[in-house]
């Protein structure tokens, strides 16, 4: 008997899958009102072939039995709200805090379904947005350098000459310097390898703007890590925002405006220092679960197995 036959035997005869009370609607949603708690996380993940599901989890269960509150097909706010409204209002009103990202649909779900909770925007989503802006500037310079290099190669060819780009002390050309700096710009300076320290010094000498936006990203991380008082953090974040505006880099200003639009939700992090790490960890468990199944062929059975462990 091969693995596929064993799985079929388990599914059809050994498990209680056919009597599962969520089987009929499992492809659209599964719901466990008994698992709702005071602290929730909401996020989205792909179950198979990029198909997104919205997942609501009980953060206090730490990824163990009782973690899953709801898994709903899609990310459309109204669809998720309609499912969560099946939970008794008294239970929903007991929720004190929900962590989420900056997506408008997630905030709408939280506001409608859990009106008495405190919404907390995950600090790591905020930091990710800022570091992506740093990378955008690096990439913009890289394209500019490639364009200039191609022009110089053409000019050299027209003269019957060969073009030799400048090589820096670490062996990088300007184009390579920008390409190879990607990972170091995601890390704090104290995490850099010696070769990355050398590359960063050369990069910042050639592109002071990249150094400036990278330092602004570090400053934001320091606000999140160093301060525990919400009012102090509010003042520090306001100063950071003013510096970004004065600097005038369009992409960074856009990021700063996004942060301003979610100001209170971001500042709520400093009340309990709550993050969406539990949701991200649960998403990783789903991916591992999916890998053990070698993909998801039967979504209902996959969700049944997931619920047996985590609901």
C-alpha positions in Angstrom: 0.0 0.0 0.0 1.5 3.3 -1.1 1.3 6.7 0.7 -1.7 7.9 -1.4 -3.7 4.8 -0.5 -2.8 5.2 3.2 -4.1 8.8 3.1 -7.3 7.7 1.4 -7.8 4.9 3.9 -7.3 7.4 6.8 -9.5 10.0 5.2 -12.4 7.7 4.3 -12.3 5.1 7.1 -10.0 5.9 10.0 -10.7 9.6 10.6 -14.0 11.3 11.4 -13.6 13.6 8.4 -16.9 12.5 6.9 -18.7 13.5 10.1 -16.8 16.7 10.6 -19.3 19.5 11.4 -17.4 22.0 9.3 -17.1 19.8 6.2 -20.0 21.3 4.2 -18.7 24.9 4.3 -14.9 24.2 4.9 -13.8 25.5 1.5 -15.4 28.8 2.3 -14.7 29.0 6.0 -14.2 27.2 9.2 -15.2 28.8 12.5 -14.5 28.0 16.2 -16.2 30.5 18.4 -15.1 28.7 21.6 -11.5 29.6 20.7 -12.0 33.3 20.8 -9.9 35.1 23.5 -8.9 38.5 24.8 -6.0 38.9 22.4 -6.4 38.1 18.7 -4.2 38.3 15.5 -5.6 38.7 12.0 -3.5 38.1 8.9 -3.7 36.5 5.4 -1.9 33.5 3.9 -2.0 31.4 0.8 -3.2 27.8 1.2 -2.6 26.7 -2.3 -1.6 28.2 -5.7 -1.6 31.7 -4.3 -5.2 31.5 -3.1 -5.5 33.8 -0.1 -7.4 33.0 3.1 -7.9 35.4 6.1 -6.9 33.8 9.3 -8.0 34.9 12.8 -6.1 33.3 15.7 -6.1 33.5 19.5 -2.6 34.9 20.4 -2.8 33.6 24.0 -2.8 30.0 22.7 0.8 30.4 21.3 0.2 28.3 18.2 -1.1 25.3 20.1 -4.6 23.6 20.4 -7.3 26.3 20.4 -5.3 28.8 18.2 -7.7 28.8 15.2 -10.7 31.1 15.6 -11.6 31.3 11.9 -10.2 30.7 8.5 -12.1 32.4 5.7 -11.6 32.1 2.0 -10.5 35.4 0.4 -9.6 38.8 1.9 -12.8 40.7 1.1 -13.8 42.5 4.3 -17.6 41.9 3.9 -17.1 38.1 3.4 -15.0 37.8 6.5 -17.3 40.0 8.6 -20.3 37.9 7.6 -18.6 34.8 8.9 -17.3 36.4 12.2 -20.8 37.8 12.9 -21.8 34.1 13.4 -19.9 34.5 16.7 -22.1 35.7 19.6 -21.8 39.5 20.0 -21.0 39.1 23.8 -18.0 36.9 22.9 -16.8 39.4 20.3 -17.2 42.3 22.7 -14.8 40.5 25.1 -11.8 41.0 22.8 -9.4 43.5 24.2 -6.7 43.7 21.6 -6.2 42.7 17.9 -2.9 42.9 16.1 -2.9 43.4 12.3 -1.1 45.0 9.4 -1.9 48.4 7.7 -4.3 46.9 5.2 -7.6 48.7 5.1 -9.7 45.5 4.9 -8.2 44.1 8.1 -8.9 47.3 10.0 -12.5 47.3 8.7 -13.0 43.7 9.9 -11.5 44.5 13.3 -13.6 47.7 13.7 -16.9 46.0 12.7 -16.5 42.7 14.5 -14.6 43.7 17.6 -15.8 47.2 18.4 -14.4 47.3 21.9 -10.9 46.2 21.1 -7.7 48.1 20.7 -6.2 47.8 17.2 -2.4 47.4 17.1 -0.5 47.8 13.8 2.4 45.3 13.8 5.7 47.2 14.2 7.5 44.8 11.9 5.1 45.7 9.0 5.9 49.3 9.6 9.7 48.7 9.6 9.4 46.5 6.5 7.7 49.4 4.7 10.5 51.7 5.6 13.3 49.3 4.6 11.6 48.7 1.3 11.8 52.5 0.7 15.6 52.3 1.3 15.8 49.5 -1.2 13.7 51.5 -3.7 16.4 54.3 -3.6 19.2 51.8 -4.1 17.4 50.2 -7.1 16.7 53.6 -8.6 20.5 54.4 -8.4 21.3 51.0 -9.8 19.2 51.6 -12.9 20.7 55.0 -13.4 24.2 53.6 -13.1 23.4 50.8 -15.6 22.0 53.3 -18.0 25.1 55.5 -17.8 27.4 52.4 -18.1 25.5 51.3 -21.3 25.9 54.7 -22.8 29.6 54.8 -22.1 30.1 51.3 -23.6 28.3 52.5 -26.8 30.5 55.6 -26.9 33.6 53.6 -26.4 32.6 51.1 -29.2 32.0 54.1 -31.6 35.6 55.2 -31.0 36.9 51.6 -31.4 37.8 51.5 -27.7 36.9 49.2 -24.9 35.2 50.5 -21.8 36.7 49.7 -18.4 34.5 50.7 -15.4 36.1 52.0 -12.2 36.9 49.3 -9.7 36.8 50.1 -6.0 39.2 48.8 -3.3 37.0 45.8 -2.5 36.9 44.7 -6.2 33.3 46.0 -6.9 32.4 48.2 -9.8 29.8 50.9 -9.1 27.1 48.7 -10.6 28.2 45.7 -8.5 28.4 47.9 -5.4 24.7 48.8 -5.7 23.7 45.2 -6.5 25.7 43.6 -3.7 24.5 46.1 -1.0 21.0 44.7 -0.9 21.3 42.5 2.2 23.5 44.8 4.3 20.8 47.5 4.0 18.3 45.2 5.7 20.7 44.7 8.7 21.9 46.9 11.5 25.6 47.9 11.3 26.5 45.7 14.3 25.3 42.7 12.3 27.5 43.4 9.3 30.3 41.1 8.2 33.7 42.8 7.7 33.2 42.7 3.9 29.8 44.4 4.4 31.3 47.1 6.5 33.8 47.9 3.7 31.0 47.8 1.1 28.7 50.0 3.2 31.5 52.6 3.6 32.1 52.7 -0.1 28.3 52.8 -0.9 27.6 55.7 1.5 30.6 57.7 0.1 29.2 57.3 -3.4 25.5 57.7 -2.5 25.0 59.9 0.6 21.2 59.8 0.1 21.2 56.1 0.6 23.1 56.6 3.9 20.5 59.2 5.0 17.4 57.0 4.4 19.1 54.0 5.9 19.8 56.0 9.1 16.2 57.1 9.2 15.2 53.5 9.0 17.5 52.7 11.9 16.1 55.6 13.9 12.5 54.3 13.5 13.6 50.8 14.7 15.3 52.4 17.7 12.1 54.2 18.7 10.3 50.9 18.7 13.0 49.1 20.7 14.0 51.8 23.2 10.7 53.3 24.4 7.9 51.8 26.4 5.8 54.9 27.2 3.2 55.8 24.5 3.4 59.5 25.0 7.2 59.6 24.8 7.0 57.4 21.7 4.5 59.8 20.2 6.9 62.7 20.6 9.8 60.7 19.1 7.8 59.5 16.2 6.6 63.1 15.5 10.2 64.3 15.4 11.2 61.4 13.1 8.3 62.3 10.8 9.3 66.0 10.6 12.9 65.0 9.7 11.6 62.8 6.9 9.4 65.6 5.5 12.4 68.0 5.5 14.6 65.4 3.8 12.2 65.4 0.9 12.7 62.0 -0.7 9.3 61.2 -2.3 9.2 57.5 -1.5 10.1 58.0 2.1 7.6 60.9 2.4 4.9 58.5 1.1 5.9 55.9 3.7 5.8 58.6 6.4 2.3 59.6 5.3 1.2 56.0 5.5 2.5 55.9 9.0 0.7 59.2 9.9 -2.5 57.6 8.6 -2.2 54.8 11.1 -0.6 56.8 13.8 -2.7 55.8 16.8 -2.8 52.1 15.8 1.0 52.1 15.5 1.4 53.9 18.9 -0.9 51.3 20.5 2.2 49.0 20.2 3.7 50.8 23.1 0.8 49.9 25.5 1.6 46.2 25.6 4.4 45.9 23.0 2.2 43.5 21.1 3.1 42.3 17.6 1.7 40.1 14.9 4.5 37.6 15.4 2.1 34.9 16.5 0.2 35.2 13.3 3.4 35.1 11.2 4.5 32.0 13.2 1.2 30.3 12.6 1.4 31.1 8.9 4.8 29.4 8.9 3.2 26.3 10.6 0.6 26.2 7.8 3.4 26.3 5.2 5.1 23.5 6.9 1.9 21.5 7.2 1.3 22.2 3.5 4.8 20.9 2.7 4.2 17.7 4.6 1.1 17.2 2.4 3.3 17.9 -0.7 0.8 20.7 -1.6 -3.0 21.0 -1.1 -5.1 18.9 -3.4 -8.2 18.5 -1.2 -8.7 21.8 0.6 -11.4 20.5 2.9 -9.3 17.6 4.1 -6.3 19.9 4.5 -8.3 22.3 6.7 -9.8 19.3 8.6 -6.2 18.1 9.5 -5.2 21.6 10.4 -8.2 22.1 12.6 -7.6 18.7 14.4 -4.2 20.0 15.5 -4.8 23.8 16.1 -8.6 24.3 16.7 
